[in-house]
Amino acid sequence: MSNIKTKEGRRKRIKMGIRKKVEGTVARPRLSVFKSNKAIYAQIIDDSKGHTIVAVSSTELDKKSKVNVDTSKNVGKKLAERALASGIDSIVFDRNGYLYHGNIKALAEGAREGGLKF
C-alpha cells in the first residue's frame, strides 16, 4: 500500500477509490486527466479493450512552460473536437485523484463546451 503521509500516496489512495467505481466502456469511454507543473494531459480510454482512443496535451497546443486555466480549457475543447470526430459524444470523467478545482475543472468545462456529455 502507498504511504498515506505523502502527497503522492494520498492521491494514489484517492485514485484507487475512484477507479473502483469509474470504468470506461465502448459506449461511454473514460476521460482520464493527468497534470504536472509544466503540462496537462487528457486521454479518452476504452477500458474493455485497454487502449487509448484520443489524447491531447497542452504541449501540443502551445509551448508555454506553465499551465493555467485558459490552457486547460483549450485542451478540453481540443479533446472534445477530436472525440466528436472519432464518434464519441458521451464519456465518464476520471479526475485521477485530483480535486475538481482549477485546471481540472477548466478542462472538464472546456470538454463540455466542446460537445461532450458527462
C-alpha positions as a Markdown table, in Angstrom:
| # | Residue | x | y | z |
|---|---|---|---|---|
| 1 | Met | 0.0 | 0.0 | 0.0 |
| 2 | Ser | 1.1 | 3.5 | -0.6 |
| 3 | Asn | 2.4 | 5.8 | 2.1 |
| 4 | Ile | -0.5 | 7.9 | 3.1 |
| 5 | Lys | 1.7 | 10.6 | 4.6 |
| 6 | Thr | 3.0 | 11.9 | 1.3 |
| 7 | Lys | 1.0 | 13.9 | -1.2 |
| 8 | Glu | 1.6 | 11.2 | -3.9 |
| 9 | Gly | 0.4 | 8.5 | -1.5 |
| 10 | Arg | -2.7 | 10.4 | -0.7 |
| 11 | Arg | -3.5 | 11.0 | -4.4 |
| 12 | Lys | -2.8 | 7.3 | -5.2 |
| 13 | Arg | -5.3 | 6.2 | -2.5 |
| 14 | Ile | -8.0 | 8.5 | -3.7 |
| 15 | Lys | -7.3 | 7.4 | -7.3 |
| 16 | Met | -7.7 | 3.7 | -6.4 |
| 17 | Gly | -11.1 | 4.6 | -4.8 |
| 18 | Ile | -12.2 | 6.4 | -8.0 |
| 19 | Arg | -11.0 | 3.6 | -10.3 |
| 20 | Lys | -13.1 | 1.1 | -8.4 |
| 21 | Lys | -16.2 | 3.0 | -9.4 |
| 22 | Val | -15.4 | 4.5 | -12.7 |
| 23 | Glu | -14.9 | 2.3 | -15.8 |
| 24 | Gly | -14.9 | 3.2 | -19.4 |
| 25 | Thr | -16.9 | 1.1 | -21.9 |
| 26 | Val | -17.3 | 1.2 | -25.6 |
| 27 | Ala | -20.5 | 3.2 | -25.3 |
| 28 | Arg | -19.0 | 5.6 | -22.6 |
| 29 | Pro | -15.2 | 5.6 | -22.5 |
| 30 | Arg | -13.3 | 7.2 | -19.6 |
| 31 | Leu | -11.7 | 10.6 | -19.8 |
| 32 | Ser | -8.5 | 10.5 | -17.7 |
| 33 | Val | -6.6 | 13.6 | -16.7 |
| 34 | Phe | -3.0 | 14.0 | -15.6 |
| 35 | Lys | -1.3 | 17.2 | -14.6 |
| 36 | Ser | 2.2 | 18.2 | -13.9 |
| 37 | Asn | 3.8 | 21.5 | -13.2 |
| 38 | Lys | 4.6 | 22.1 | -16.9 |
| 39 | Ala | 1.7 | 20.4 | -18.7 |
| 40 | Ile | -1.8 | 18.9 | -18.5 |
| 41 | Tyr | -2.7 | 15.7 | -20.4 |
| 42 | Ala | -6.1 | 14.2 | -21.2 |
| 43 | Gln | -6.9 | 11.0 | -22.8 |
| 44 | Ile | -10.1 | 9.0 | -23.6 |
| 45 | Ile | -9.7 | 5.4 | -22.8 |
| 46 | Asp | -11.7 | 2.3 | -23.6 |
| 47 | Asp | -11.1 | 0.1 | -20.6 |
| 48 | Ser | -12.7 | -3.0 | -22.1 |
| 49 | Lys | -10.1 | -3.1 | -24.8 |
| 50 | Gly | -7.4 | -1.3 | -22.8 |
| 51 | His | -6.4 | 1.2 | -25.4 |
| 52 | Thr | -6.4 | 5.0 | -25.8 |
| 53 | Ile | -8.8 | 6.4 | -28.4 |
| 54 | Val | -8.0 | 10.1 | -28.2 |
| 55 | Ala | -5.2 | 12.0 | -26.5 |
| 56 | Val | -4.4 | 15.7 | -26.1 |
| 57 | Ser | -1.8 | 17.6 | -24.1 |
| 58 | Ser | -1.0 | 21.2 | -23.5 |
| 59 | Thr | 2.4 | 20.8 | -25.0 |
| 60 | Glu | 1.0 | 20.3 | -28.5 |
| 61 | Leu | -1.2 | 23.4 | -28.3 |
| 62 | Asp | 1.4 | 25.9 | -27.1 |
| 63 | Lys | 4.9 | 25.7 | -25.8 |
| 64 | Lys | 4.5 | 27.6 | -22.6 |
| 65 | Ser | 6.3 | 26.4 | -19.5 |
| 66 | Lys | 3.4 | 26.6 | -17.1 |
| 67 | Val | -0.2 | 25.6 | -17.3 |
| 68 | Asn | -3.0 | 28.0 | -16.5 |
| 69 | Val | -6.8 | 27.7 | -16.5 |
| 70 | Asp | -7.1 | 29.1 | -20.1 |
| 71 | Thr | -4.7 | 26.5 | -21.4 |
| 72 | Ser | -6.6 | 23.7 | -19.6 |
| 73 | Lys | -9.9 | 24.9 | -21.1 |
| 74 | Asn | -8.4 | 24.9 | -24.6 |
| 75 | Val | -7.1 | 21.3 | -24.0 |
| 76 | Gly | -10.7 | 20.3 | -23.1 |
| 77 | Lys | -12.1 | 21.9 | -26.2 |
| 78 | Lys | -9.5 | 20.3 | -28.4 |
| 79 | Leu | -10.1 | 16.9 | -26.8 |
| 80 | Ala | -13.9 | 17.3 | -27.4 |
| 81 | Glu | -13.3 | 18.2 | -31.0 |
| 82 | Arg | -11.1 | 15.1 | -31.6 |
| 83 | Ala | -13.6 | 12.9 | -29.7 |
| 84 | Leu | -16.6 | 14.0 | -31.7 |
| 85 | Ala | -14.5 | 13.4 | -34.9 |
| 86 | Ser | -14.0 | 9.8 | -33.6 |
| 87 | Gly | -17.7 | 9.3 | -33.0 |
| 88 | Ile | -17.6 | 9.7 | -29.2 |
| 89 | Asp | -20.1 | 12.1 | -27.6 |
| 90 | Ser | -20.7 | 10.6 | -24.1 |
| 91 | Ile | -17.9 | 9.8 | -21.5 |
| 92 | Val | -17.3 | 9.2 | -17.9 |
| 93 | Phe | -14.9 | 11.7 | -16.1 |
| 94 | Asp | -11.9 | 10.3 | -14.2 |
| 95 | Arg | -10.3 | 13.2 | -12.2 |
| 96 | Asn | -7.4 | 10.8 | -11.3 |
| 97 | Gly | -7.2 | 11.7 | -7.6 |
| 98 | Tyr | -7.0 | 15.4 | -8.2 |
| 99 | Leu | -9.5 | 17.8 | -6.7 |
| 100 | Tyr | -12.2 | 19.0 | -9.1 |
| 101 | His | -10.9 | 22.6 | -8.9 |
| 102 | Gly | -8.8 | 24.9 | -11.0 |
| 103 | Asn | -7.2 | 23.3 | -14.1 |
| 104 | Ile | -9.1 | 20.0 | -13.7 |
| 105 | Lys | -12.4 | 21.9 | -13.6 |
| 106 | Ala | -11.4 | 24.1 | -16.5 |
| 107 | Leu | -10.5 | 21.1 | -18.6 |
| 108 | Ala | -13.9 | 19.5 | -17.8 |
| 109 | Glu | -15.8 | 22.7 | -18.7 |
| 110 | Gly | -13.9 | 23.0 | -21.9 |
| 111 | Ala | -14.8 | 19.5 | -22.9 |
| 112 | Arg | -18.5 | 20.2 | -22.1 |
| 113 | Glu | -18.4 | 23.4 | -24.1 |
| 114 | Gly | -16.9 | 21.3 | -27.0 |
| 115 | Gly | -19.9 | 19.0 | -27.0 |
| 116 | Leu | -19.0 | 16.0 | -24.7 |
| 117 | Lys | -21.7 | 14.8 | -22.3 |
| 118 | Phe | -20.8 | 13.6 | -18.8 |
